[in-house]
């Protein structure tokens, strides 16, 4: 079994008052930011590169490399911005909110390090509108940081001004896409932008901007506490550190866990300290490995490690760490119908393939689920999905942002790997699983 030798994110969550400034500072809080501020910005970026920290929001892009894309002041004298993506909206994912609730100053200390490295004097934390309690904890943490002289005209006493603001969204899934997030921050409709130019060059208010996930930035104090090599060695391959994953569905112990990169999906589901297996008499049928947009895995594919690159041979992705387990009583047609309906409702409508294709797939899936479908409908379903986003490979969709992929790739993977469920609905002219709640993703009617 893979063993988690050291916790990175959840290390101090059990400590009483960890989300307060007094307790955080009492146990060494903000000391790592002071240490980092003694370095030059290029030295900080080099340390982040050496750590092999990768983005924890879904794409897994190397963080230090992303920062290095920001042009130098002499090439672009405009202000720089850091935007923190706390719009955690991928179905099945619940990790960033726990950082905000349990350890908000870990994120704020990471922001101090990142902003100094990027020469950014303003940071916006874009949090999900539904995060009422996490947002209130974060607001107090920011206010306390200002009152203590951490933020403001002098960052931790250094001649570097830094202002940090929380901006709450309004519950739009599309605003989790980095350019739609920037549009929303500017007060506009959350429509994704064409790229290039990328945000690192032309981002918020037309200025160089880095957009990072909460978990990504919260890892920085740990990296500067114990060193980039330590963080890199904790990981596997090109992925440093550990990961927070959310395990849900038909497991005995659903929850958010911190895991080593070499932990397998099977270990996460069945080991006692994690999922502790399935209820008696039930077996794994399928697993969504990285939030609902990730192509589904079968029960035979669970030896995959939770490291980012390990999912590529399976034509899936680690995504945002939302792992949903479905047992042998799950109707895959009904499950996919619910997933498809989500993306149809959340499409911003900017791109024709997504705007027209997502509702089309939803209608076809409902028809098949209700026993009215034909094999021609199944063929049309896969053709529509293929027109939105060819699969494989991943990431070459025909829409401006990845929401088109997010809706189309699950359709293609479900149909390819669980085609019998679809054909049974068509031949029997009914759902063979009956009219019942379908467990892993909740009631759909």
Residue pairs with C-beta under 8 A, 6 or more apart in sequence:
1 267
1 271
2 259
2 260
2 262
2 263
2 264
2 267
2 305
3 260
4 242
4 258
4 259
4 260
4 263
5 234
5 260
6 234
6 242
7 242
7 258
8 219
8 222
8 231
8 234
8 241
8 242
8 258
9 99
9 103
9 106
9 215
9 218
9 219
9 242
9 244
9 258
10 102
10 244
10 258
11 222
12 18
12 27
12 103
12 106
13 98
13 102
13 103
15 23
15 27
16 23
17 23
18 24
18 102
18 103
19 101
19 102
19 103
19 104
19 105
19 137
19 141
20 144
21 29
21 105
21 141
21 144
21 145
21 148
24 30
24 103
24 105
24 106
25 148
28 225
29 105
29 106
29 109
30 105
30 109
30 112
30 150
30 156
31 225
32 109
32 113
32 220
32 221
32 222
32 224
32 225
33 109
33 112
33 113
33 156
33 221
33 224
34 156
35 224
36 44
36 112
36 113
36 116
36 117
36 220
36 224
37 112
37 113
37 116
37 155
37 156
37 158
37 160
39 47
41 116
41 117
41 118
41 119
44 113
44 116
44 117
45 64
45 67
45 68
45 117
46 64
47 64
47 223
47 224
47 228
48 63
48 64
48 67
48 117
48 220
48 223
48 228
49 62
49 64
49 65
49 68
49 228
50 64
50 228
50 229
50 232
51 64
51 223
51 228
51 229
51 231
51 232
51 240
51 241
52 62
52 231
52 232
52 235
52 238
52 239
52 240
52 241
53 62
53 63
53 64
53 216
53 219
53 220
53 223
53 231
53 240
53 241
54 60
54 61
54 62
54 63
54 216
54 238
54 239
54 240
54 308
55 61
55 62
55 63
55 66
55 212
55 213
55 216
56 95
56 213
56 214
56 215
56 216
56 219
56 243
56 244
56 320
56 321
57 85
57 176
57 212
57 213
57 215
57 216
57 320
58 90
58 213
58 290
58 291
58 317
58 319
58 320
60 239
60 308
60 309
60 317
60 318
62 238
63 212
63 216
66 200
66 210
66 212
67 114
67 117
67 118
67 210
69 198
69 200
69 201
70 80
70 118
70 200
70 201
70 208
70 210
71 200
71 201
71 208
73 119
76 201
76 208
78 206
78 207
78 208
79 120
79 121
79 122
79 205
79 207
80 118
80 119
80 120
80 121
80 207
80 208
80 209
80 210
81 120
81 122
81 123
81 124
81 203
81 204
81 205
81 207
81 208
81 209
81 210
82 111
82 114
82 115
82 118
82 120
82 122
82 123
82 124
82 209
82 210
82 212
83 123
83 124
83 125
83 126
83 178
83 181
83 182
83 185
83 199
83 203
83 204
83 209
83 210
83 211
83 212
84 107
84 111
84 123
84 124
84 125
84 126
84 211
84 212
84 213
84 214
84 217
85 126
85 176
85 178
85 181
85 211
85 212
85 213
85 214
86 96
86 97
86 100
86 125
86 126
86 127
86 128
86 131
86 214
87 126
87 127
87 128
87 169
87 175
87 176
87 181
88 94
88 95
88 96
88 97
88 128
88 131
88 176
88 214
88 320
89 128
89 171
89 172
89 173
89 175
89 176
90 173
90 176
90 291
90 292
90 293
90 319
90 320
90 322
91 291
91 292
91 322
91 324
91 339
91 342
91 441
92 246
92 248
92 288
92 291
92 292
92 322
92 323
92 324
93 246
93 291
93 319
93 320
93 321
93 322
94 246
94 256
94 322
95 215
95 244
95 245
95 246
95 256
95 320
95 321
96 213
96 214
96 215
97 128
97 131
97 134
98 244
98 256
99 106
99 107
99 214
99 215
99 218
99 244
100 107
100 127
100 131
100 134
100 135
100 137
100 138
100 214
101 133
101 134
101 137
103 218
104 137
104 138
104 141
105 141
105 145
106 218
106 221
107 125
107 138
107 214
107 217
107 218
108 141
108 142
108 145
108 150
108 151
108 164
109 220
109 221
110 217
110 218
110 219
110 220
110 221
111 123
111 125
111 162
111 164
111 217
112 150
112 151
112 155
112 156
112 162
113 220
113 221
113 224
114 120
114 123
114 210
114 212
114 217
114 220
115 121
115 123
115 155
115 162
116 155
116 158
116 160
116 162
118 210
120 162
120 210
121 160
121 161
121 162
121 163
122 162
122 163
122 164
122 165
123 162
123 163
123 164
123 165
124 164
124 165
124 166
124 167
124 185
124 204
125 138
125 164
125 165
125 166
125 167
126 167
126 168
126 169
126 175
126 181
126 184
126 185
127 134
127 135
127 138
127 166
127 167
127 168
127 169
128 168
128 169
128 171
129 168
129 169
129 170
129 171
130 171
131 168
135 166
135 168
138 166
139 166
142 151
142 164
142 165
142 166
145 151
145 164
146 152
149 156
149 157
150 156
151 162
151 163
151 164
152 161
152 162
152 163
153 161
154 160
154 161
155 161
155 162
167 185
169 175
169 184
169 190
172 180
172 184
172 190
172 346
172 348
173 342
173 346
173 403
174 180
174 190
174 191
174 192
174 346
174 347
174 348
174 401
174 403
175 181
175 184
175 190
177 192
177 401
177 402
177 403
178 199
178 211
179 192
179 193
179 195
179 199
179 401
180 190
180 191
180 192
180 193
180 348
180 401
181 190
181 211
182 193
182 199
182 203
182 204
182 209
182 211
183 189
183 190
183 191
183 192
183 193
184 190
185 204
186 204
186 205
189 348
190 348
191 348
191 350
192 348
192 350
192 400
192 401
192 403
193 400
194 400
199 208
199 209
199 210
199 211
200 208
200 209
200 210
201 208
202 208
203 209
203 210
203 211
215 244
219 231
219 241
222 231
222 241
223 231
228 240
231 240
231 241
232 240
232 241
233 240
234 240
234 241
234 242
234 260
234 261
235 241
235 242
235 261
235 307
236 260
236 261
236 262
236 305
236 307
237 261
237 307
237 309
237 310
238 308
238 309
239 261
239 307
239 308
239 309
241 261
242 258
242 259
242 260
242 261
243 258
243 259
243 261
243 306
243 318
243 321
244 256
244 257
244 258
244 259
244 321
245 256
245 257
245 258
245 259
245 268
245 306
245 321
245 322
245 323
246 255
246 256
246 257
246 321
246 322
246 323
247 253
247 254
247 255
247 256
247 257
247 268
247 269
247 274
247 275
247 323
247 325
248 254
248 322
248 323
248 324
248 325
248 440
249 287
249 323
249 324
249 325
249 326
249 327
249 439
249 440
249 441
250 278
250 279
250 282
250 325
250 326
250 327
250 330
250 439
250 440
251 269
251 275
251 276
251 277
251 278
251 325
252 275
252 276
252 277
252 278
252 279
253 274
253 275
253 276
254 275
257 268
257 274
259 268
259 274
259 306
260 306
261 305
261 306
261 307
262 305
262 306
262 307
263 305
263 306
264 302
264 303
264 304
264 305
264 306
265 287
265 289
265 297
265 301
265 302
265 303
265 304
265 306
265 323
266 302
266 303
267 274
268 274
268 275
268 306
268 323
269 275
269 277
269 278
269 284
269 287
269 302
269 325
270 276
270 277
275 325
278 284
278 325
278 327
279 327
282 327
282 328
282 329
283 299
283 327
283 328
284 299
284 302
284 325
284 326
284 327
284 328
285 298
285 299
285 326
285 327
285 328
285 329
285 330
285 332
286 296
286 297
286 298
286 299
286 326
286 330
286 332
286 417
286 418
287 296
287 297
287 299
287 301
287 302
287 323
287 324
287 325
287 326
288 294
288 296
288 297
288 322
288 323
288 324
288 326
288 410
289 296
289 297
289 304
289 311
289 316
289 317
289 318
289 319
289 323
290 311
290 316
290 317
290 318
290 319
290 320
290 321
290 322
290 323
291 319
291 320
291 321
291 322
292 322
292 324
292 339
292 342
292 406
292 410
292 441
293 319
293 343
293 402
293 405
293 406
293 407
293 409
293 410
294 311
294 316
294 317
294 318
294 319
294 322
294 409
294 410
295 314
295 315
295 316
295 317
295 391
295 394
295 409
295 410
295 412
295 413
296 316
296 410
296 413
296 414
296 417
296 418
297 304
297 314
297 316
298 417
298 418
301 314
304 310
304 311
304 314
306 318
307 318
308 317
308 318
310 318
311 317
311 318
315 391
315 392
315 393
315 394
315 413
316 394
316 413
317 394
324 440
324 441
325 440
326 332
326 335
326 439
326 440
327 439
327 440
329 433
329 439
330 433
330 438
330 439
330 440
331 369
331 421
331 431
331 432
331 433
331 438
332 414
332 418
332 421
332 422
333 365
333 368
333 369
333 421
333 422
333 425
333 431
334 369
334 431
334 433
334 438
334 444
335 414
335 438
335 440
335 441
336 365
336 410
336 411
336 414
336 415
337 362
337 365
337 366
337 369
337 444
338 438
338 441
338 442
338 444
339 407
339 410
339 441
340 358
340 361
340 362
340 365
340 407
340 410
340 411
341 362
341 444
343 358
343 403
343 406
343 407
344 358
344 359
344 361
344 362
344 407
346 403
347 354
347 355
347 358
347 403
347 407
348 354
348 403
349 355
350 400
351 398
351 399
351 400
351 401
351 404
353 387
353 388
353 397
353 398
353 399
353 404
354 388
354 399
354 403
354 404
354 407
357 384
357 385
357 387
357 388
357 404
357 407
357 408
358 388
358 404
358 407
360 384
361 381
361 384
361 385
361 407
361 408
361 411
364 373
364 377
364 380
364 381
364 384
365 381
365 411
367 373
367 377
368 377
368 378
368 381
368 422
368 425
368 426
369 425
369 431
370 431
371 425
371 428
371 429
371 430
371 431
372 429
373 422
373 425
373 426
374 426
375 423
375 426
377 426
378 415
378 422
378 423
378 426
381 411
381 415
382 411
382 412
382 415
384 408
385 391
385 407
385 408
385 409
385 411
385 412
385 415
386 408
386 412
387 398
388 397
388 398
388 399
388 404
388 405
388 407
388 408
389 396
389 397
389 398
389 399
389 404
389 405
389 408
389 409
390 396
390 397
391 408
391 409
391 412
391 413
394 405
394 409
395 402
395 405
397 404
397 405
397 408
398 404
399 405
415 422
421 432
424 432
425 431
425 432
437 443
438 444
